[in-house]
Structure formats: C-alpha cells, structure tokens
Amino acid sequence: MKTMIAAMVLAGIGVASSANAGTLQDVQNRGYLNCGVSTGLAGFSQKDEKGNWSGLDVDVCRGVAAAVLGDASKVRYKPLTAKERFTALQSGEIDILSRNTTWTHTRDTSLGLNFAGTIYYDGAGFMVRKALGVNSATELDGAAACIQAGTSTELAIADFFRERNMEYKVVTFDTSDQTRIGFSSGRCDFLVSDQSQLYALRIGLKKPDEAKVLPEVISKEPLGPVVRQGDDAWFNVVKWTVNAWIEGEYQGVTSANANRLRKIGKPGQKRLLGSEGDLGRKLNLPDDWGYQIIRQVGNYAESFERNVGMGSPLKIARGLNAQWNQGGILYSPAMR
C-alpha cells in the first residue's frame, strides 16, 4: 500500500487522506504529533535507555507540538531509515519528517514534498582510520567507502571521484549505526557522510582517537524538516515554527527570560511571544504559539549548544550555523 501511495505521489496523482486535507486539524484532534526521526544519530535524534528522544531534529518536533498543542511532550517518534523516510511521509504515517534530511531539487520537485526551512547547514565529508596514513580525500583512489543507502551523499561522493578520475568501491548499509560498525570492523577504508554525522559516528567508535575527519567538504547539505505538498496551512505552521526558533535567538529571547520579555520586551520580542500582534491567528494558532516554543524548547542557540555544540559530546562549532550577524548564514524572515 505504501509503495502504491508513493507511486501515486511521484506520478502527480492526489492522495486522498485526512492528513493531506488538514494536518493541523488532524494533529489537534488526535492530541499528539507523529514525527519521523532517524534510527539513532547523536546530536540530532537519539533515544536514551529510558526511551526519551533528544537532538536538534527532535527539538523541531517538540517545537511544532508546543506551537500546535501547547505541550512539547505531545510527540510520538517514528524511527525511519533513509530509504523508508519519504514513503512514511507521503503515505501519512507521519505528520512531519525531521531526520537530518538534505534539501535538494529532486526531492523538492518530484516527491510531493515541501522542505520547511534549514536548521543545519552541513556538507559531506570523509572519516578515515589514522593508521591508513591519509591526510586528504584526494589520496583515496581505489579505496572502499562505507555509506548509508538512500542518502544524497551517494551522489556527492560519485561526483567527487568522477571529477578527479578516481575510482572507489561502495559498501552500503541501511542505517548509520550499521555504517559505523562496518567502518569499525574494517569493511571499508573510509566512511562518507555529512560532517555532522561523522562527528556523531566517531564518538560511537570503540576507539574514537584512532579515526579522524578529513578536511574536505564536498557538497552543500542544508538539513531541515519536510512536510507533504498540498497542505499550505500545515506547511506554514512548520515553517514558521522553525523561523520562530531561529528568531528567538536573534531577538535575545530564551527559555529563561521569555516570561519577563513577554511583558516588558521590545516590540519584536512581544510579537514573537504573542503579547502583541496577531501572528498566531494568521497561522490558526493561539497567540502564545511562539512563547510556547521558546519557553518549552528554548531558542535555536540553546538547542544547538546542548545537542551538538560545546555543551554536548560532539562539540561542533557554530560555523555557518551562526546567526547572519555573527558570521554565519542562519536567518529568519521578518516576523511582523
């Protein structure tokens, strides 16, 4: 059935479902959000021993639940492999896909999907064992690559090697954990993935210090949440949830000061928090939708630091993911 629905979407045939007709109303009636995440990637979407999910992608799900339901905990997470993720969204099995997914032309135009923004600017890279004695990806001619199937990285690495008249062998796996295990067990000479994933996979190795990430970044990989086409109201809710999260940092609104700024803040802060203006009503949400996101989830900086930044085991610098006025390219359209 899922395969049939996916084929219908690819062919441009409308899929009749209550989810496509009004996902916002469906989620509110149901009382929880169905969110597709990865099968486990440190810093982005990972479940602990108590069954609690955390990560940058998970915080997008939590933010949408806070905006729509007033409660960031009202989320049911669906772990999905790279090959499963789009069909799960197309079929209505999930309301939103928030799974380190790259925004590409093909995905945006031929799968019946809409990308609702970029939450992490990434790029594909290479991890090798230090014992291999390689300092650059240009030294990997003839080497074997561990790679996760169904990812945009497959095309990025193919382009990289073809442009340099180099050859490589491919060993594919269904999940990122399987890819890490394959690399660790010697099934391949190097592992190729988004740079953010390389840091996450490296700390999962038995001996992380024996591996290193090479300097080359070979592609543009803007990662962000995805929804189905044909439901503009839901698309707007998810898109502006991401924007409110990013705008919160720019406006200096945090989970700690949201209550105070809602009363005495500047005009832009009050609009974000719903004590002035009607931004919520334009989304068919309560006026305090932005306040709920920031109060319960935090702003983008808070989420970044605890999940992938210096307050996390990954210790990734902000880089391109800093605000536009702080040396990065992170940017929210004006909230007015």
N, C-alpha and C positions, 0 to 999 in steps of 0.2 A: 504493500500500500504506500509506504513512504517513497519507494522508488517511483511509483506511478505519479505521485504528487510532485516530486522533484522534476520529472519529465514534463509534466504539465506546466510547471513554472518556467522551465527552460524554453518551452515552446510558446510561451506568452499567453497560455490559457489561464484564466482566472480560477483560483481555488476557492470554492465557496466554503467558508468556515466562519464561525462566530468570532474567532480570533482576528481574522483579517477584517471583519466588518467593524469591529470596535474593541481593540485590545485593552484600551484604558478601562472601559466599562467592564470587560471580562475580568480584569485583574481586581478591580474594586469589588465586583460581585463575589469573586472567589475568595478574596481576603488574603491572597499571597501572590507573589511574583514567581514565575518559573524562569529560571536563569540558567543558560548553558555556560559552563566553565570548562577548564581543562581537566585532564585526569590527574593533574598534580604538577604544579610548577611553582617553585619557591618564589615568593615575592609578588606573584600575580594571582594564582588561585590554587590554594593548597589546604587540605583538610588535616587537622591535628588528630591526636589519638582519642580525643573526646568527641570527634565528629564535627568540630567547628571549622568553618571555612574562613580564610583570610587572604588578603592580597589586593593589589591595585585593581585588578579586574573585578574582584569580589566587591570592592568598595563602590564600583559603578552600580552593581546590582543593589547594594544596600542603599545607595543614594536615590535610585529610582523608587524603591519601596518606601523610603522616607518621604519622598515628594508625593507619591500617589496614595499611600496608605497611612502616612503619619508614623510609620514604625519600620525602622531599618532592618529589623529582625524578621520581617514577614517575607522571607525568600526561601524557596526550595531550589536547591542547586542540582543541576544535572551534569555529571562529568561526561565529557564528549571527546573522542579522538578528533584529530584534524580531518579525517575522512568522514566522520559522522556529523560534524557540526552544522553544515549548511542544510542538509536534509532535515535535521531536527528542527531548525528554524522555519524552513519552508513548509513543513507539514503541520506547524502549530504546536508541536510538542513542547516548545519553549516560547516565551514571550520576547526574550532578548538574548542575543549571544554576546557574551563578554569574556572572550577567550583568546587573548593575545593574537588577534586576527588582523592581518595586513590588508589595508585598503588598496585595492588595485582596480584598474579599468575593467578587466574582465569580470571580476566579482561584482562590481558596482553596476554593470550594464547587462549581464546575461543570466544572473541567478535569481532575479526577482527580489533583490535585497537592497537596503539602504544603509550606508555607514553613517553613524550619528555623531561623528567627530573623531578626533585623535586624542588619546590620553597618554600615549608614549611614543615618541619619535625614536625609532630604532633602525638597525641596519644589520644585514647578515655578516657573519664573521666566522673565524676558524679557531678551534681549540686543538692543540696537539700535546702529546706527551713530551716533556722536556728532553727525554732520552733520545728522541728522534733527531735532535740537533738541527731543527728547522727554525728559522727566525722570520720567514716571510712566506706568505701563501704562494708566491711565485716559485718556491722550491718544492712544490707538492706534485710535480708532474709524475704521473703513473701511480700515484698513491690511491688508497681506498678511503672512501668517505662514508661515515655513518650519518644518516639523515632521516628525519621523520617524514613519512609518506603523506601526501596531500597538502603540503605546505608550499608557500610561494618561494621558499628557499631553494627548492629543487630547480626552478628556472633560473634563479640568480646565480647559483653555482655553475649551471650549464653554460650560461652566458660568459661567466668569468673565465672558465677553462677554454671555451671555444675561441674567444677573442685573443687568447695568448697561445693558441695552437698547442695546448697541453691536453693530456689525457688523464682520466681518473676512473676509478671503479666505484660503483654505488652499492652500499648495503643499507636497505631501507627497513624501518621499523614503524609500528603503528603508534607508539606513544613516546613521549620524551624520556620517560624512565627507561624504556627498552633501549632507546638510543644511547643513553648514558651507560647502561650496562654493557651494551655492545662495544662501546668505546673502551670501557674499563677492562673488558675481557680480551681485548686485542683483536676484535673482529675487523677493525679498520685502523688506518693510520691517523685520521683526524676526524673531528666531529664538526659539522657545519650547521649553524642555526643563527637566529637573531642574537645579537650581542647580549641582550638582557638574559636570554635563556642560557647562554654559555656561562655566565656568572652563576646562575642558579644551578645548572647541571654540575659545574665544577665543585661547588661546596658539597654536592652529594656524592662525590667520589670518595673511596676509602682513603686515598692519599691525595688530597687536593693540590698540595705543593708540588706534585710530580707532573702537573699539567699547567699549560699556560695558554692564554688567548693571544693570537697573533694580531699585529697592528692593523691589518687591512679591514676596512668596512666596505663591502662590495655592492651594497644595494640600499635603496630607500625603503624602509619598512614602517610606515605610520600605522600604529596599532590602535584599534578602537572598537566600541560596541556596534552591533549590527541588528537591524530590525527588518521585518518584511516590508516590501513595497505595497502600496495600495491602502495604507492607513496613515495618512498625514498627521492626524491628531496624536497618535502614539509616537510617530517619528519625532514630532516636535517636543513631546514630553521627555523622551530620552535625550535628544539633542540638547535641550535647554537645561536638563539636569547636569549633563557634563559641563556645559558653559557656566552654570551657577557654581559648581565645584571649583572651576578654574578662576572665575571672577571673585570668589571668596578670598582666595589668596591675594589677588591684585588689590582688592578693596581693604585688605587687612582684617577681614572678619574670620575669626577662628571659633572652634567649638567652645573655647573658654570665655570669649568676650561677646558671643552672639546675643546673649540675653541683654547685656548692657547696651550694645550698639543698636539694638532694635528700638530702644527708647531714645537714646541721645546721639546716635550716629549721624554721619553726613548723609546728604540726600541719596547718594548712590548706595550707601550701606543700607539705608532704610528701605529702598526699593528692592534690593536683593533679599532682605529679611521679611518683607511683606508688611511693614508698618506704614508704608506709603505706597501709592500707586496701585495698579491692578494687574501686575504681571501674572499672578496666579490665575486670575479669572480668564485671562486670554488663553490659558492652557487648559481650562476647565479643571483647575486645581484650586485648593484652598489658598488664601493669600499668604499663608506662612510656609508654603512649599520650600522656598529657598532656605528659610530659617531651619526647617526640619533637616534638610540635607546637611547643612554646616554644623548644627548642634549635635546631630547623632553620628555623622561620619567624619566631620572635620572638613577643612578646605583641602585643595589639591596638595599643598605643601605638607600638611600634616599626614595625609595618606601616603605620599611619596616617601617621606622620611621613615615612617615606621615599617613600610613594606619592602622598599628596595633601596632606600637611601642610607645615610650614615648611621641611622638608628636601627638598621637591620643587619643581618649577617652578610647581605650582598654588598653593602657599602658602595653603591653606584652614585657617582657624582651627577648633579642635575644636568649639566651639559646643555644639549638642545632642549631639554625639558624644563629649563628655567623659564620664568616669565619673559615676555618680549622686551621688557625694560630692564632685565637683569642679565642680558647676554644670551638668552635662549630664544625660542620661537613659539613658546606657548602663549596662546592668545584667545580671548573670548570676545565675540561680537558685543557691542554695547548693549547693556541691559537697561533699556529705557523705552 
